[in-house]
Structures are given as structure tokens and as C-alpha cells.
Amino acid sequence: MWNMIKKLPDVRCYWQKNDRPGVHKGPETADEYQYIFNVKLQNQAIRFDSNFFTMSRGHTEKTMKGLAQKQLETFHYEYEDARTVHGKPKMTITGKNGAAEQDDGAIAILMGPYWGRYATKDMNRLKSDIL
């Protein structure tokens, strides 16, 4: 993705790590994604508009909003027992409800408020070829 956007003058990328563009969803951040998002919603500090959603030939604005809403409403914790006697149980937070389900829309929405805070606190991590 970075190679496709890095030459656009009005686009910046937040680098979570110095050697790799972008951010990732891991178990250490997923719980905080949902917490920050919920706090922002409760305080009316987040808004949605039709331009927020990506359009494609396969989806309309209405179906994209419905899909995102479904994914956010089904966000839940999943628990997995330890695989060995010495292993640790695993807990994940997901919007998926089965093997064929996706939660990419929900994750993208949740990442915005979370990583936006970090980007404004550490502007040195916002990079582009133009900077």
C-alpha cells in the first residue's frame, strides 16, 4: 500500500515502527481500539459521513454502512484454551462470526481514533516522500 500512496502530495503514512510503514492490529491494541472508540462515541466526539466509506462496484453506500454496522455490533471476545500444559490461554477481540466472515471495516473504523491520537502526538512518525 505504501508504494501506491507515497508519492501523493496530500497523503501521509503513520509509521508504528521505524522500519515498516503503517500499523497493525495485535492483541495489545485491539482492546484499546474498542475502548477509545466507545469513549469517543459516548462523548459525541466522533462523526460519520458518506465520504468516510469506500465505494466499490459490489457495494453501495448503504450496503457499506450496513456491513460496518454489523461488524461493529458483533465485535466480541473469543477465548481459546491453552494448547499445551505450559501454554497460556488465548483471548482475542474480533468482529468475525465464522470462517468466511470479515471484520476489516470495523477494524479500519476503530483504528482511526486510536492511531489518530498517536499521529498528532508524534508528528515525526508521519512520513511521505515529500517530507
N, C-alpha and C positions, 0 to 999 in steps of 0.2 A: 504494500500500500504506500509506503513512504516514497518509493521510486516514482509512483504515479502522481503524487501531490507536491513533492518537494520544490518544484520549480514554479508553483503557483504563487504569485506575489502576496495574496491575501490569506494564505493558509500557513499555519504554524503547527508543529507537532510537539507534544509534550513527551520528553524522554524520561521514563521512570528509572532507567539505568543508563549510564553514560555510553555504553557500547551497543545499545539497541533502541531504535525509535519505538514510541508507543508505550502502552501499558498493558497489563494482563490482569485477568480475574483469577485470583487464587483464594484459597480458604481463609487467608489472613485478611482479605479485603472485602469479600462478598457480604459478610455480615454487616460491615460498616457501610457498604453501598446502600443497603436497605435502610439502615438506621438514619443516615444522613437524608435520604430521600423522604422518609416518613416525617422527620422533623421539619424539613422544608415544606412539605405539603400541609402539615398541621399549622404552620405559621404563615401559610399563604405566600411563601417566598419562592414559589416555582410556578410557572405557567406553561401551557402548551398552546401551540397554534398549528395551523395546517402546514406551514412550511417546515415544521420540525420533522415530519415523516418523509422517508424516501419513497418515491413512487416507482413503480415498475409496470411493465405490461400486464403482469399477472395479478397485480393488486391495485385497488383504488385507494383513495384517501380513507374512505370509510372502512374498508377491509383491513388496512394497515393499523388504524386506530383500534379496531376490534381485536386484532391479533395482539397488539401491545397490551391492551387492557386484560385480555385473557391470560397472557403470560405474567403480568404483574399480580393479578388476583390469585394465580395458582402458585406463586412463589412460596416455597416451604422448605423445611429442613428434612434431610434424609439421613438416616443412621445406618451404618454398616458395622457389624461386629468385627472384632479383630480377626485377622486371617490365621494367626498363629497364637500360641500360648503367650508369647512375649510381645506380640504386636499390640498396637493401640486401636481402639475403635475409631471409625471414621465418621465425621459429620460434615455434610455439605449442604449448601443452600442453593436451590435451583427453582426454575420455573417450568421445568420439563415434567411431563406426566406420561412417560413411556419412552421406549427406544426411538420412535420416529419423531417425537416432539422436539421443538427447538425453543430456546429462551433468549435468542440473540437480541431481539427487540427490547426485551426487558433489561437485559444486561447493558445495552447501549444507553438506555434511558437512565438507569441507575448510576452508570459511570460518569455521566455529565456533571451532576452536582458534586460528586466526590472528588474527581480529578480536577475540576474547575477551581476548587479551593486551593489545591496544591500548585496549580499553574500560576495563580495570582500571587502566591506566597514566594515562589521560587521562579522568577521570570527567566533565569539563566537556563532553565530546562526547556524553554520554548525555543525550538530551533527551526530554521529553514536555510536553504542555500543562499538566501538574500541577506540574512543577518550577518 
